């Protein structure tokens, strides 16, 4: 049952907080260090103003978008987030059911708490993409890719911005996975040896981190479209294309990796200018309204991804909560398109934004 006072996706947050302990909430809600970028991701959208259009001559609004040969009903995707069983006992199975109900593409995390095969079985014919953390052992990375291919996943999303992180909120809460929650796709993998000290641990982590050569290897390993997630630097966008990326997700990991980097909506224009339409751009980070999606599309994105909002919906209402979050955002996007005079996503450009002096 969805609480009757929920009208916007942000209304889910206090209800979700009331259903979670400190451990889960620190993981889901927290960001890096002082969580400045976490706040900026949301605040930056409010600084962009929209240009309304009176008496638009519209008969319908079409939110369909085609990405990598896949036609999606709308441009709002579920970003990869780990350990959904932290917030709901059915975990990613409930998330997948809610996504399918609203015809939303779901990006499944390497660190999902349900296997990628079980999630695919739940989703049926609805589109799934697989998020890959490149592993130190290429054989393990390759095995994950082959499993995703066999299960019918339609794209790979490679996270490239998180070799290390510093999350003080998790530290203060003493975050640990509770019994029964694990990275199900990595079940049975051997654990690396315990380093003798912190410096040795850091060196071991850096030694096993992915490099650009790993992207080139992956491009030769699979025929699936490859998107790199975690690009905010235009130079990195250029390197991504040079190494075979089919798409780029402008992302700062939801403010969870390097604090005080810009909000993703602030980084998007420069990346879009550098890419020049050669590959599709997507954006995540801070999307809380349909107007946020409209602004991202106006600045060069083809679609957006949401993370925390659907986890809040999952915590409160399971699959129904996830579907409701998506429905709210899609409805808000349609309303925003009508009020700015745009009948299709292709018609959304910078002219929907109020010109700055």
MOJOGI-V547390 format. One record per residue. N is the residue number from 1. RES is the residue in one small letter. PSI is psi in whole degrees, -180 to 180 (none if undefined). OMEGA is omega in whole degrees, -180 to 180 (999 if undefined). Layout:
n=N res=RES psi=PSI omega=OMEGA
n=N res=RES psi=PSI omega=OMEGA
//
This chain:
n=1 res=x psi=126 omega=179
n=2 res=x psi=128 omega=178
n=3 res=x psi=141 omega=-173
n=4 res=x psi=-16 omega=-178
n=5 res=x psi=7 omega=-180
n=6 res=x psi=116 omega=177
n=7 res=x psi=-26 omega=179
n=8 res=x psi=161 omega=-175
n=9 res=x psi=-30 omega=179
n=10 res=x psi=-18 omega=177
n=11 res=x psi=-19 omega=179
n=12 res=x psi=-27 omega=-170
n=13 res=x psi=-52 omega=-180
n=14 res=x psi=-33 omega=177
n=15 res=x psi=-40 omega=178
n=16 res=x psi=-41 omega=180
n=17 res=x psi=-39 omega=-178
n=18 res=x psi=-20 omega=-178
n=19 res=x psi=-5 omega=-177
n=20 res=x psi=148 omega=170
n=21 res=x psi=175 omega=-178
n=22 res=x psi=-35 omega=-177
n=23 res=x psi=-56 omega=-179
n=24 res=x psi=-41 omega=-177
n=25 res=x psi=-38 omega=178
n=26 res=x psi=-39 omega=-179
n=27 res=x psi=-46 omega=-175
n=28 res=x psi=-45 omega=-171
n=29 res=x psi=-23 omega=-169
n=30 res=x psi=160 omega=174
n=31 res=x psi=-166 omega=-179
n=32 res=x psi=142 omega=171
n=33 res=x psi=-117 omega=-178
n=34 res=x psi=0 omega=177
n=35 res=x psi=31 omega=179
n=36 res=x psi=-49 omega=179
n=37 res=x psi=-35 omega=176
n=38 res=x psi=-45 omega=178
n=39 res=x psi=-43 omega=-179
n=40 res=x psi=-37 omega=-179
n=41 res=x psi=-41 omega=180
n=42 res=x psi=-46 omega=-174
n=43 res=x psi=-34 omega=-175
n=44 res=x psi=-32 omega=178
n=45 res=x psi=-35 omega=-176
n=46 res=x psi=-18 omega=179
n=47 res=x psi=-12 omega=177
n=48 res=x psi=127 omega=-178
n=49 res=x psi=147 omega=179
n=50 res=x psi=152 omega=177
n=51 res=x psi=108 omega=180
n=52 res=x psi=158 omega=177
n=53 res=x psi=122 omega=-179
n=54 res=x psi=147 omega=175
n=55 res=x psi=52 omega=-180
n=56 res=x psi=141 omega=-179
n=57 res=x psi=78 omega=-177
n=58 res=x psi=147 omega=175
n=59 res=x psi=-18 omega=-179
n=60 res=x psi=167 omega=175
n=61 res=x psi=129 omega=-177
n=62 res=x psi=115 omega=-178
n=63 res=x psi=11 omega=-178
n=64 res=x psi=146 omega=176
n=65 res=x psi=144 omega=178
n=66 res=x psi=124 omega=179
n=67 res=x psi=123 omega=176
n=68 res=x psi=41 omega=178
n=69 res=x psi=3 omega=-180
n=70 res=x psi=125 omega=176
n=71 res=x psi=118 omega=-179
n=72 res=x psi=147 omega=-176
n=73 res=x psi=-25 omega=-180
n=74 res=x psi=165 omega=-173
n=75 res=x psi=30 omega=-179
n=76 res=x psi=110 omega=-177
n=77 res=x psi=160 omega=175
n=78 res=x psi=118 omega=180
n=79 res=x psi=156 omega=177
n=80 res=x psi=124 omega=175
n=81 res=x psi=147 omega=-172
n=82 res=x psi=158 omega=164
n=83 res=x psi=57 omega=-180
n=84 res=x psi=-21 omega=178
n=85 res=x psi=-10 omega=172
n=86 res=x psi=-29 omega=-173
n=87 res=x psi=-14 omega=180
n=88 res=x psi=137 omega=-175
n=89 res=x psi=-26 omega=179
n=90 res=x psi=-10 omega=175
n=91 res=x psi=-137 omega=-175
n=92 res=x psi=-19 omega=177
n=93 res=x psi=-40 omega=177
n=94 res=x psi=-40 omega=178
n=95 res=x psi=-46 omega=-179
n=96 res=x psi=-38 omega=179
n=97 res=x psi=-43 omega=178
n=98 res=x psi=-40 omega=178
n=99 res=x psi=-44 omega=180
n=100 res=x psi=-37 omega=-179
n=101 res=x psi=-32 omega=179
n=102 res=x psi=14 omega=176
n=103 res=x psi=41 omega=180
n=104 res=x psi=136 omega=173
n=105 res=x psi=137 omega=-180
n=106 res=x psi=131 omega=175
n=107 res=x psi=116 omega=-174
n=108 res=x psi=130 omega=-177
n=109 res=x psi=145 omega=168
n=110 res=x psi=-37 omega=-177
n=111 res=x psi=30 omega=173
n=112 res=x psi=150 omega=179
n=113 res=x psi=5 omega=173
n=114 res=x psi=146 omega=-177
n=115 res=x psi=151 omega=-180
n=116 res=x psi=-30 omega=178
n=117 res=x psi=-42 omega=179
n=118 res=x psi=-36 omega=177
n=119 res=x psi=-41 omega=178
n=120 res=x psi=-41 omega=178
n=121 res=x psi=-36 omega=178
n=122 res=x psi=-35 omega=-174
n=123 res=x psi=-22 omega=-178
n=124 res=x psi=-127 omega=-176
n=125 res=x psi=-1 omega=-177
n=126 res=x psi=145 omega=-169
n=127 res=x psi=135 omega=174
n=128 res=x psi=139 omega=169
n=129 res=x psi=155 omega=-179
n=130 res=x psi=127 omega=176
n=131 res=x psi=129 omega=-176
n=132 res=x psi=123 omega=162
n=133 res=x psi=114 omega=179
n=134 res=x psi=128 omega=-176
n=135 res=x psi=158 omega=178
n=136 res=x psi=-34 omega=179
n=137 res=x psi=112 omega=-179
n=138 res=x psi=-29 omega=179
n=139 res=x psi=-38 omega=178
n=140 res=x psi=-43 omega=176
n=141 res=x psi=-45 omega=180
n=142 res=x psi=-39 omega=179
n=143 res=x psi=-40 omega=177
n=144 res=x psi=-42 omega=179
n=145 res=x psi=-44 omega=-179
n=146 res=x psi=-37 omega=177
n=147 res=x psi=-42 omega=179
n=148 res=x psi=-42 omega=178
n=149 res=x psi=-47 omega=-177
n=150 res=x psi=-31 omega=-178
n=151 res=x psi=-4 omega=175
n=152 res=x psi=14 omega=176
n=153 res=x psi=147 omega=-168
n=154 res=x psi=-4 omega=177
n=155 res=x psi=159 omega=175
n=156 res=x psi=133 omega=177
n=157 res=x psi=110 omega=-175
n=158 res=x psi=117 omega=179
n=159 res=x psi=127 omega=-172
n=160 res=x psi=6 omega=-171
n=161 res=x psi=14 omega=-171
n=162 res=x psi=54 omega=175
n=163 res=x psi=-31 omega=176
n=164 res=x psi=163 omega=177
n=165 res=x psi=165 omega=179
n=166 res=x psi=107 omega=-176
n=167 res=x psi=94 omega=-175
n=168 res=x psi=-34 omega=-178
n=169 res=x psi=-41 omega=177
n=170 res=x psi=-39 omega=179
n=171 res=x psi=-45 omega=-179
n=172 res=x psi=-35 omega=-179
n=173 res=x psi=-9 omega=-176
n=174 res=x psi=44 omega=-173
n=175 res=x psi=135 omega=173
n=176 res=x psi=146 omega=177
n=177 res=x psi=132 omega=178
n=178 res=x psi=165 omega=177
n=179 res=x psi=138 omega=178
n=180 res=x psi=-5 omega=177
n=181 res=x psi=125 omega=-177
n=182 res=x psi=167 omega=172
n=183 res=x psi=92 omega=-169
n=184 res=x psi=-31 omega=-179
n=185 res=x psi=-16 omega=180
n=186 res=x psi=11 omega=-178
n=187 res=x psi=133 omega=177
n=188 res=x psi=-3 omega=179
n=189 res=x psi=141 omega=-180
n=190 res=x psi=142 omega=178
n=191 res=x psi=140 omega=178
n=192 res=x psi=156 omega=179
n=193 res=x psi=149 omega=-179
n=194 res=x psi=122 omega=180
n=195 res=x psi=157 omega=-176
n=196 res=x psi=-24 omega=178
n=197 res=x psi=178 omega=-175
n=198 res=x psi=-40 omega=180
n=199 res=x psi=-40 omega=177
n=200 res=x psi=-37 omega=178
n=201 res=x psi=-42 omega=180
n=202 res=x psi=-44 omega=179
n=203 res=x psi=-41 omega=179
n=204 res=x psi=-40 omega=179
n=205 res=x psi=-46 omega=-179
n=206 res=x psi=-35 omega=180
n=207 res=x psi=-30 omega=-177
n=208 res=x psi=-1 omega=-178
n=209 res=x psi=152 omega=-180
n=210 res=x psi=151 omega=177
n=211 res=x psi=172 omega=178
n=212 res=x psi=-32 omega=178
n=213 res=x psi=-31 omega=179
n=214 res=x psi=-33 omega=177
n=215 res=x psi=-44 omega=178
n=216 res=x psi=-41 omega=176
n=217 res=x psi=-45 omega=-178
n=218 res=x psi=-38 omega=179
n=219 res=x psi=-36 omega=178
n=220 res=x psi=-10 omega=-174
n=221 res=x psi=-29 omega=-174
n=222 res=x psi=154 omega=174
n=223 res=x psi=-5 omega=179
n=224 res=x psi=147 omega=171
n=225 res=x psi=141 omega=-180
n=226 res=x psi=125 omega=173
n=227 res=x psi=139 omega=174
n=228 res=x psi=125 omega=-177
n=229 res=x psi=126 omega=-180
n=230 res=x psi=22 omega=-180
n=231 res=x psi=125 omega=171
n=232 res=x psi=-13 omega=-178
n=233 res=x psi=124 omega=179
n=234 res=x psi=-34 omega=178
n=235 res=x psi=-39 omega=177
n=236 res=x psi=-35 omega=177
n=237 res=x psi=-41 omega=178
n=238 res=x psi=-44 omega=178
n=239 res=x psi=-38 omega=180
n=240 res=x psi=-46 omega=180
n=241 res=x psi=-42 omega=-179
n=242 res=x psi=-28 omega=-179
n=243 res=x psi=11 omega=170
n=244 res=x psi=9 omega=179
n=245 res=x psi=138 omega=177
n=246 res=x psi=-14 omega=180
n=247 res=x psi=163 omega=-178
n=248 res=x psi=136 omega=173
n=249 res=x psi=111 omega=176
n=250 res=x psi=114 omega=-170
n=251 res=x psi=144 omega=169
n=252 res=x psi=29 omega=176
n=253 res=x psi=35 omega=180
n=254 res=x psi=28 omega=-178
n=255 res=x psi=23 omega=-172
n=256 res=x psi=3 omega=-175
n=257 res=x psi=-74 omega=-179
n=258 res=x psi=114 omega=-178
n=259 res=x psi=150 omega=-180
n=260 res=x psi=11 omega=164
n=261 res=x psi=158 omega=-175
n=262 res=x psi=159 omega=170
n=263 res=x psi=149 omega=-177
n=264 res=x psi=-35 omega=179
n=265 res=x psi=-26 omega=175
n=266 res=x psi=-32 omega=180
n=267 res=x psi=-25 omega=-172
n=268 res=x psi=-48 omega=-175
n=269 res=x psi=-43 omega=-179
n=270 res=x psi=-38 omega=177
n=271 res=x psi=-44 omega=180
n=272 res=x psi=-40 omega=179
n=273 res=x psi=-39 omega=-179
n=274 res=x psi=-40 omega=-178
n=275 res=x psi=-37 omega=175
n=276 res=x psi=33 omega=176
n=277 res=x psi=7 omega=-178
n=278 res=x psi=-33 omega=175
n=279 res=x psi=157 omega=177
n=280 res=x psi=144 omega=174
n=281 res=x psi=136 omega=171
n=282 res=x psi=166 omega=-178
n=283 res=x psi=139 omega=167
n=284 res=x psi=166 omega=180
n=285 res=x psi=104 omega=172
n=286 res=x psi=1 omega=-179
n=287 res=x psi=116 omega=-179
n=288 res=x psi=-8 omega=-179
n=289 res=x psi=157 omega=173
n=290 res=x psi=-31 omega=176
n=291 res=x psi=-31 omega=175
n=292 res=x psi=-43 omega=177
n=293 res=x psi=-44 omega=179
n=294 res=x psi=-44 omega=-180
n=295 res=x psi=-41 omega=178
n=296 res=x psi=-42 omega=178
n=297 res=x psi=-38 omega=180
n=298 res=x psi=-29 omega=-177
n=299 res=x psi=9 omega=171
n=300 res=x psi=-3 omega=178
n=301 res=x psi=149 omega=173
n=302 res=x psi=-22 omega=-179
n=303 res=x psi=168 omega=177
n=304 res=x psi=160 omega=176
n=305 res=x psi=147 omega=176
n=306 res=x psi=150 omega=180
n=307 res=x psi=-81 omega=-177
n=308 res=x psi=-41 omega=-178
n=309 res=x psi=-43 omega=-178
n=310 res=x psi=-26 omega=174
n=311 res=x psi=-37 omega=174
n=312 res=x psi=-44 omega=177
n=313 res=x psi=-40 omega=178
n=314 res=x psi=-44 omega=-179
n=315 res=x psi=-35 omega=-175
n=316 res=x psi=-43 omega=-171
n=317 res=x psi=12 omega=-180
n=318 res=x psi=-141 omega=-179
n=319 res=x psi=-39 omega=180
n=320 res=x psi=-39 omega=178
n=321 res=x psi=-43 omega=178
n=322 res=x psi=-47 omega=180
n=323 res=x psi=-40 omega=-179
n=324 res=x psi=-42 omega=176
n=325 res=x psi=-47 omega=179
n=326 res=x psi=-41 omega=180
n=327 res=x psi=-43 omega=179
n=328 res=x psi=-49 omega=-176
n=329 res=x psi=-40 omega=179
n=330 res=x psi=-42 omega=178
n=331 res=x psi=-43 omega=178
n=332 res=x psi=-39 omega=178
n=333 res=x psi=-45 omega=179
n=334 res=x psi=-43 omega=179
n=335 res=x psi=-44 omega=180
n=336 res=x psi=-38 omega=177
n=337 res=x psi=-44 omega=179
n=338 res=x psi=-46 omega=-174
n=339 res=x psi=-12 omega=172
n=340 res=x psi=7 omega=173
n=341 res=x psi=34 omega=-178
n=342 res=x psi=122 omega=-178
n=343 res=x psi=-20 omega=180
n=344 res=x psi=162 omega=177
n=345 res=x psi=-33 omega=180
n=346 res=x psi=-24 omega=-180
n=347 res=x psi=-1 omega=-179
n=348 res=x psi=121 omega=177
n=349 res=x psi=-170 omega=-175
n=350 res=x psi=-17 omega=-179
n=351 res=x psi=-8 omega=173
n=352 res=x psi=-11 omega=179
n=353 res=x psi=142 omega=177
n=354 res=x psi=127 omega=-178
n=355 res=x psi=131 omega=179
n=356 res=x psi=143 omega=-179
n=357 res=x psi=none omega=999
//
